Amino acid sequence: MKNRSFQASLAAALLAAVWLASPVSAQQAQPAASTQPPVSAPAVAPQQAAAPAAPATTAQGASSADAAPSASTAPASDAAQADAGGRNLKSAVAPAMKELSPWVMFMSADIIVKAVMIGLAFASLVTWTVFIAKSIELSVASAKLRSALKKVAEARSLAEAQMALGAKEGILPSFLIAALREARMSAGISSDTGIKERAASSFAEIVRAEQRRIRIGMGFLATIGSTSPFVGLFGTVWGIMNSFIGISKSQTTNLAVVAPGIAEALLATAIGLVAAIPAVIIYNHFARVTKGYLELVSRASGAAARLLSRDLDRSHGSVHSRAAE
């Protein structure tokens, strides 16, 4: 009995030990199984596994294909946005550059700058009007005087010279009329020197009057040529002052904001130079032409004085011959 009870207790102790040791052995067996190389499956298993693998690869390919367009569309969208921004910037800058024309700058300028530009444009118009008018006047007067001098070149007396010229008006007929009037008013005076001096005084008055007449309009040219640059500079200074005020208000030094105001201001200087430079050139041209015409007037005065002197000598000669008879 004791042996059986001892065997039964021993068996129970062994069973308890096995039961307690079984989890530890299982835990140790699992790492050992993981370290062992996988047992090759039967040949049928790869074929069965390959069949579902294809959809997986296709799914992966589809997902990668879907991901590729999305990845490629992202830079494309960024590039499109950049291009659109560039186009918008160009479209914003291009009209501003196209609008910087003289007329647009004039219309957007300040009232003072507009007044300066209008005044300078009017001065330029006056300059070219004087140029055309004086050119016609001087050419016609010079041609008439040369023709009259040719006609009286062979005349022997004041009466013959008047007959050669006819009833035409001009500077030379005025000299002849003054000489005849002085000779008529000095009739009975034996002193020829006094008659010639009085006639020369009349001739000088006629020459001065012709000088004043022929120089009409040249004062405008001198004034325009000397003052137009300063008037344009005044408009430029005023426009730049307004530009700086606009810069201070907008608190930006961007060229797109600063350039229009400065361009409007500089336009006033440009118009001033356009008005001044031709005025100075035309004035110098007319100074030379007028000098040549006044030389012709002096020749006409000398021709009339010579004819008067001949008439006086003839009258005294006839008197002496009558006295001798």
C-alpha positions in Angstrom: 0.0 0.0 0.0 2.8 2.3 0.9 4.5 1.6 -2.5 1.3 2.3 -4.4 0.7 5.5 -2.5 4.3 6.5 -3.0 4.0 5.8 -6.8 0.8 7.7 -7.0 2.3 10.7 -5.3 5.4 10.5 -7.5 3.2 10.4 -10.6 1.2 13.4 -9.4 4.4 15.3 -8.7 5.7 14.5 -12.2 2.5 15.5 -13.8 2.6 18.8 -11.9 6.2 19.4 -12.9 5.3 18.7 -16.6 2.4 21.0 -16.4 4.4 23.7 -14.9 7.3 23.3 -17.4 5.1 23.0 -20.5 4.7 26.9 -21.1 8.4 27.5 -20.8 9.3 24.8 -23.3 6.7 26.2 -25.7 8.2 29.7 -25.4 11.6 28.3 -26.1 10.4 26.2 -29.0 8.9 29.2 -30.8 12.2 31.1 -31.2 13.9 28.0 -32.2 11.3 27.4 -34.9 11.6 31.0 -36.1 15.4 30.6 -36.4 15.1 27.6 -38.5 14.8 28.1 -42.3 11.2 27.9 -43.6 10.3 24.5 -44.9 9.6 24.6 -48.6 6.0 24.2 -49.4 4.8 21.7 -52.0 5.0 22.7 -55.6 1.3 23.3 -55.7 1.5 26.0 -53.1 3.6 28.5 -55.2 1.2 28.1 -58.1 -1.7 28.8 -55.8 0.1 31.7 -54.2 1.1 33.1 -57.6 -2.4 33.4 -58.7 -3.4 35.9 -56.0 -0.1 37.6 -56.3 -0.9 38.9 -59.7 -3.8 41.0 -58.6 -1.6 42.3 -55.8 1.0 43.4 -58.3 -1.6 44.8 -60.6 -3.1 46.6 -57.6 0.4 47.9 -56.7 1.0 48.9 -60.3 -2.3 50.7 -60.5 -1.6 52.4 -57.2 1.8 53.4 -58.4 0.3 54.5 -61.7 -2.2 56.5 -59.8 0.5 57.9 -57.6 2.7 58.8 -60.6 0.2 61.1 -62.3 -0.6 62.7 -59.0 3.1 63.2 -58.4 3.6 64.5 -61.9 0.5 66.7 -61.8 1.7 68.4 -58.7 4.8 70.0 -60.4 2.7 70.7 -63.5 0.1 72.5 -61.4 2.9 74.5 -59.7 4.4 75.3 -63.1 0.9 76.3 -64.4 0.4 78.6 -61.4 3.9 80.1 -62.0 3.1 80.6 -65.7 -0.2 82.2 -64.8 1.4 84.5 -62.3 4.1 85.4 -64.9 1.4 86.2 -67.4 -0.6 88.2 -64.9 2.6 90.1 -64.0 3.4 90.7 -67.7 -0.1 91.8 -68.4 0.0 94.2 -65.4 3.4 95.6 -66.6 2.8 95.6 -70.3 -0.3 98.0 -70.3 1.5 100.4 -68.0 4.5 100.5 -70.4 2.2 100.9 -73.4 0.3 103.7 -71.7 3.5 105.8 -71.2 2.9 107.8 -74.4 3.2 111.7 -74.5 -0.5 112.2 -74.7 -1.3 109.9 -71.8 1.5 111.5 -69.8 0.1 115.0 -70.6 -3.4 114.0 -69.6 -2.3 112.5 -66.3 0.0 115.4 -65.4 -0.7 118.1 -62.8 -2.6 121.2 -63.8 0.5 123.4 -63.4 2.6 121.0 -65.6 -0.2 121.0 -68.1 -0.2 124.8 -68.3 3.5 124.8 -68.8 3.3 122.2 -71.6 0.4 124.1 -73.3 2.4 127.4 -73.1 5.5 125.8 -74.5 3.5 124.1 -77.3 2.0 127.5 -78.2 5.5 129.1 -78.1 6.7 126.4 -80.6 3.7 127.2 -82.8 4.5 130.9 -82.7 8.1 130.1 -83.6 7.2 128.1 -86.8 4.6 130.7 -87.7 7.1 133.5 -87.5 9.6 131.4 -89.5 7.2 130.8 -92.4 5.9 134.4 -92.4 9.3 136.1 -92.2 10.8 133.7 -94.8 8.1 134.7 -97.3 8.4 138.4 -96.3 12.1 138.6 -96.6 12.3 136.6 -99.9 9.6 138.8 -101.5 11.1 142.1 -100.2 14.7 141.1 -101.3 13.4 140.1 -104.8 11.5 143.3 -105.3 14.4 145.5 -104.1 16.9 143.8 -106.4 14.6 144.1 -109.4 14.1 147.9 -108.6 17.8 148.4 -108.3 18.3 146.8 -111.7 15.6 149.0 -113.2 17.1 152.3 -111.9 20.7 151.4 -112.6 20.6 153.2 -116.0 18.4 156.1 -114.9 20.0 159.6 -115.2 17.6 161.5 -112.9 15.0 161.0 -110.2 12.2 161.5 -112.8 13.5 158.8 -115.0 13.9 156.5 -112.1 10.3 157.0 -111.1 9.2 156.4 -114.6 11.2 153.1 -114.7 9.7 151.9 -111.5 6.1 153.1 -112.2 3.5 153.2 -109.5 5.0 150.4 -107.5 5.4 150.6 -103.8 8.6 149.7 -102.0 11.7 151.0 -100.2 13.4 152.4 -103.3 10.3 154.4 -104.5 10.1 155.8 -100.9 13.7 157.0 -101.3 13.0 158.6 -104.6 9.8 160.3 -103.3 11.8 161.7 -100.3 14.5 163.0 -102.6 12.1 164.7 -104.9 10.1 166.3 -102.1 13.3 167.7 -100.5 14.5 169.1 -103.9 11.1 170.7 -104.4 11.0 172.2 -100.9 14.6 173.4 -101.2 14.0 175.2 -104.5 15.7 178.6 -104.7 18.4 177.6 -102.2 21.8 177.8 -103.7 23.5 175.5 -101.1 23.6 171.9 -102.4 25.2 170.7 -99.2 22.2 171.5 -97.1 19.8 169.8 -99.5 21.9 166.6 -99.5 22.1 166.6 -95.7 18.4 167.0 -95.4 17.8 164.3 -98.0 20.3 162.0 -96.1 18.3 162.6 -92.9 15.1 161.6 -94.6 16.8 158.5 -96.0 18.0 157.5 -92.5 14.5 157.8 -91.2 13.3 155.5 -93.9 16.0 153.0 -93.3 15.3 152.9 -89.5 11.6 152.4 -90.2 12.4 149.6 -92.6 14.7 148.0 -90.0 11.9 148.1 -87.4 9.4 146.7 -89.9 11.7 143.9 -91.1 12.6 142.9 -87.5 9.0 142.4 -86.4 8.6 138.9 -84.9 12.3 138.4 -84.2 11.8 139.6 -80.6 9.4 136.7 -80.1 12.1 134.3 -81.4 14.7 135.7 -79.0 12.3 135.5 -76.0 11.2 132.0 -76.8 14.7 130.8 -77.3 16.0 132.2 -74.1 13.1 131.5 -71.7 11.6 128.1 -73.0 14.3 125.9 -71.3 13.7 127.6 -67.9 9.9 127.3 -68.3 10.3 123.6 -69.1 12.6 123.2 -66.1 10.0 124.8 -63.9 7.4 122.3 -65.0 9.9 119.5 -64.4 10.7 120.6 -60.9 7.0 120.9 -60.1 6.3 117.5 -61.5 9.1 115.8 -59.6 7.9 117.5 -56.4 4.5 115.9 -57.0 6.1 112.6 -57.7 8.0 112.7 -54.4 4.8 113.6 -52.6 3.1 110.6 -54.2 6.0 108.4 -53.1 5.7 109.5 -49.5 2.0 108.9 -49.5 2.2 105.4 -51.1 5.3 104.6 -48.9 7.0 102.7 -51.7 9.9 103.2 -54.0 8.8 100.8 -56.7 9.8 101.9 -60.1 6.3 101.3 -61.5 5.0 103.9 -59.1 7.8 106.4 -59.5 8.3 106.2 -63.2 5.1 107.8 -64.5 5.4 111.0 -62.5 9.0 111.5 -63.3 8.3 110.8 -67.0 5.5 113.5 -67.0 7.9 115.9 -65.4 10.6 115.3 -67.9 8.2 115.7 -70.7 7.9 119.4 -69.8 11.7 119.8 -70.2 11.5 118.0 -73.5 8.8 120.3 -74.8 10.8 123.3 -73.6 13.8 122.2 -75.6 11.7 121.5 -78.6 10.4 125.1 -78.4 13.8 126.7 -77.6 16.2 125.0 -80.0 14.3 125.9 -83.2 13.7 129.4 -82.0 17.4 130.0 -81.5 18.4 128.5 -84.8 15.6 130.5 -86.7 16.6 133.7 -84.9 20.3 133.3 -86.0 19.1 132.5 -89.6 16.9 135.6 -89.8 19.7 137.8 -88.3 21.9 136.8 -91.3 19.1 137.2 -93.8 18.0 140.6 -92.4 21.6 141.9 -92.5 21.7 141.0 -96.2 18.4 142.7 -96.8 19.5 145.9 -95.0 22.6 146.0 -97.2 20.3 146.1 -100.2 18.3 149.0 -98.5 21.6 150.9 -98.0 22.3 150.4 -101.7 18.9 151.8 -102.6 19.5 154.8 -100.3 22.9 155.4 -102.0 21.2 155.1 -105.5 18.6 157.7 -104.6 21.3 160.1 -103.1 23.3 159.8 -106.3 20.3 160.6 -108.5 19.5 163.7 -106.3 23.1 164.8 -106.6 23.0 164.6 -110.4 19.8 166.6 -110.5 21.2 169.3 -108.3 24.4 169.5 -110.4 22.3 169.7 -113.6 20.1 172.4 -112.2 23.1 174.5 -111.1 24.8 173.9 -114.4 21.8 175.1 -116.3 21.6 178.1 -114.1 25.3 178.9 -114.7 24.8 178.4 -118.5 21.8 180.8 -118.5 23.8 183.3 -116.5 26.6 183.1 -118.9 24.3 183.7 -121.8 
